[in-house]
Amino acid sequence: VVLHEVSAAFERGEFVVLVGKSGSGKSTLLNLVSGIDTPSGGVVWVAGQELTRLSERERTLFRRQNIGFIFQFYNLMPMLTAAQNVELPLLLTKLGKPQRRGHVETALKVVTLVDRARHYPREMSGGQQQRVAIARAIVSDPKLLLCDEPTGDLDRTTADEILSTLQILNRDLGKTIVM
């Protein structure tokens, strides 16, 4: 049993940080909130939707429309530029190329990386790669950002920059963040 008798509520616009020992269930909770995992008991509600009643396909669509993910390891495609990595989630939408390009540029502006749009991950620092991952997470304008140790692989100064970016997303853009 990973999580037992757990109850949590995250309000729209909050920035919540989950803290606990390794193996205590923090990542599992994020996976449940995202609908990646389904609980063996209980219910999970996100943005007015009971995820536990949805089929796998419906949960996938829900995630695509409502949730952005930021992980400790950036999960960027090395053969794609920063802009192409950010565009990936939009390829699953009905947006045309000009609209996708506009969304990508906006997301890269938010993380101050427009000048690195044509660079490949190997040409960027760890902090820049993580900001590309953040841009990818916000490009579809999700209601909720789930961040699983987004600064764990970064030095202190770069980690502070990433946390500052997340605070801006929360404060200025009203994103709900669970980290």
N, C-alpha and C positions, 0 to 999 in steps of 0.2 A: 504494500500500500504506500503510495507516494503522498497523496493528499487525502486527508480524512477529516470530515466535518469542517471543511473550509468554506467560509462565506466571505465574499469581498464585493464591494461596490465602488465603481470608479465613475465619478460624475463628469459630464461633458466639460471640457476645458481644463481639467485637472492635469497636473504633472505628478505622477505617483512613482515612488522608487521602492521596489521590493528588495529587502535585505535579508539575508539568511546564509547559513552555512552551505558549503558545497553539498549538493545532493538533497537539499531540503525541499525541493519541488518548485523553485522559482521558474525555471524554464518550462516545466510541465504546466504550471498555471498559465503561462503565456501561450503555450500550445493549445490549451483548452479554450482560452479566451479567443484565440484566432480561429478555432474550429479545425485546426490541423489534427488534434487528437479529440476523441470523444470520451467522456467519463464513463466508468463502469456503473456509476450511480449518480443521482442528482441531476441538476439542470444548469445550463449556461445560457445566460441572456446577454446579448450585446446589441446596442443601438436599437432596442425594442424588438429584437428578433431572438426567439428561442433556438439557439444553434443545435441543441440536442434533438430537435424534431426534424431537422433538415437532412436530406440525403447528402451523400458525399458531393455530388455535382452541385447541389444548391449551396452547400458550405463553400465550395470553391468559388462560385459566383459571388457569394456574400463577401468572402475575403478580398476578391479582386476589386469590388466596389467600395469597400469600407475600411480596409486595414492595410497599413504599410508596415513593412518589417525592416528593422536595422539589426544586424548581427555583429558579433565580435569580429568575425572574419568577413571581410567585405563581400565575398561571393561575386566578384566582378568577373565578367567573361574577358580573359586576357587578349583575345583576338579582336575585341570591339573597342572603339574609342569611348571616352567618357560619355559623350552624347548618345552613342548607340546603346551603351549600358543603361543609361537613364530611360531611353525610349522603350526598352524591352517590355515593361508591363503594358504599355500603350498599344503594342502590336496585337494584343488580345481584345482590343476595343474596336468600335466601328469608326474611330476617328481617321480622317484622311491624313496624308503625309504633311500638308501644311499645318494642320491643327496639332498634330503630334510634335512637329518641330517647334511650334509656339509654346506648347506645354514644357518641352524639354528645356528650352531657353529660359523660361520662367523659373523652373526648378533649379537650374544651374545658377541663376542670379541669386536665388534665395541662399544658396550655400557659397556664394562668391567664387564660382569656378567657371564662369563663361569663357574666360581666356584659356581654359584647359580642355574645352569641349572636344577638340580633335586629338587630344593626347590619349595614349594607351595606358592602362594601369601600370605597366612597368616603367613608364616615364613620369610617374607621380609618387609623391611621398605617401606614407601610410595614412596621414591625416587627410590628404587630398583624396585618396581612395575611399576613405570612410565618408567624406563629404559627398562624393559621387554616389555612394550607397544610400546616403540620406536623400539626395536628390531623386534617386530611383524610387525610394520609398514614398516620397511626397508627390511625385509627378502626376498621379491620378487623383490627387486631392482627397486622400482618405480621411475618414472621421477620427480614426484611432491609429496611433503609431505604437507598435510594440517593439521595444528595444532590448535585446538580450545581450547584456554586457558590451555595449557599443564602444566602450573605451578600454576594454580589457587588453587589447593588443597594442596600445599606444603609450608613448611616454607622457609624463605628467602635463607638460605644456600643451601638447597636441590634444590630450584628453580634455583639458580645460576648454580648448577651442571648440571641441565637439559638443561638450555640455552647454557651452554658450550658444551654439547654433540651435540645440534642442530647446533651450530656454526661449530663444527668439521665436521658434516655431510655435511654442506653447503660448507665449505672451502676445505676440503680434499677429499670429495667424489663427489662434484659438485651437490649435491641435491638442487633442487629448493624448497624453503620453503615459505609457506604463513601461517602466524600465526596471 
